[in-house]
Amino acid sequence: MDAFVWDHNFITGLEDVDNQHHALVDLFNELSATFQSTDLHNRETLLNDTFARLVAYTEYHFRDEEALMRGVGIDPRHIALQEAQHSQFVHQINEIWSVRSSMPDTAESIIGFLTSWLGLHILGTDQALARQIVAVAAGATPEQAWNNEHNAAESNSTQALLKLIERLYHVLAQQNAGLINANRMLEERVADRTQALAQANEELQHANRMLEAFSRTDGLLGIANRSYFDERLAQACAAAFRREQPMALLMIDVDHFKQFNDCHGHPKGDVCLQAVARAVQQTMTRSTDLVARYGGEELAVILPDTDAEGAATVAARVVANVTALGLVHGESKVSPYVSVSVGVAAQVPPHKFGSTSLVEEADAALYEAKAGGRNRWVLAPH
């Protein structure tokens, strides 16, 4: 299994940077696989070769990224921050590698350090860099782009989580540095330092679990994202099939959302989607119900242990609650306010991999609701 799994959450939109990040992920996973190699005779040679290539490519990535920042004209404060982080990482990983023979759980410690650093590098500073590049391209000054990013980070819950993980990353880095010094100066103190390192690693693993939870969430709407929806739907279908109990799926589409976006602009469109997502979430009464962003302005709701009658009741509440928001939509042809169409499907899955038929039925019902005038729900026949 790969130590670092690449997915769409790590894409910055900067093609060269994203390609280089993906190459780093591949090198991290290659190093992890080499640690697990059963070829004990050649493993040390392979490890040193892979590590050397990883460091060389990392330094190339840093040089290229720093040239990009200067070429675009990013605020010097961000450039200084990122250059300092680059230099610190190269120093730290070389120091850690030099004393790996005295570390407990060498592979877990080094790979954990590397993957945590790369997660922070991409989700933190590089995503911030990408947003500033977009802002400058749109006409903002580098100073305005920096200040907007800094102010947003102060109130953004995602940034708060990244700061927490960054603090734990620095704890781990400091413990590694302490271990290196202890190994050079006083061998008898290594045991104490390794215990502290193990504790830091445990805290970092906890932070990584938090990062995993973050990776399941849509950044704009604060609800489950598409990949987590697919995972939960497969689990729910398998459980319903095994217990021979019904389950339901709602497919929800915001009516004439493109026209709303074209009229009011994307920022207000985002606010509209957030309000709709909250209204749908507040309609759910059970912790087992899952509201997710299916794509664009389309949401989906998984309702375990729910028959057609129960699903229809929930769908009716969703339609009513969204309309009750009172979000004016002058471009809509079906309502003066923002509204939704809902397709409903309920069934006992025919087999444990029954998610496909459920999605198809709900999607067909959604199509009927839209064709029938929108601002309504339709239950799929079954």
Secondary structure, 3 states (H helix, E strand, C coil): CCCCCCCHHHCCCCHHHHHHHHHHHHHHHHHHHHHCCCCHHHHHHHHHHHHHHHHHHHHHHHHHHHHHHHHHCCCHHHHHHHHHHHHHHHHHHHHHHHCHHHCCCHHHHHHHHHHHHHHHHHHHHHHHHHHHHHHHHCCCCHHHHHHHHHHHHHHCHHHHHHHHHHHHHHHHHHHHHHHHHHHHHCHHHHHHHHHHHHHHHHHHHHHHHHHHHHHCECCCCCCECHHHHHHHHHHHHHHHHHHCCCEEEEEEEECCHHHHHHHHCHHHHHHHHHHHHHHHHHHCCCCCCEEEEEECCEEEEEECCCCHHHHHHHHHHHHHHHHCCCCECCCCCCCCECCEEEEEEEECCCCCCCHHHHHHHHHHHHHHHHHCCCCCEEECCC
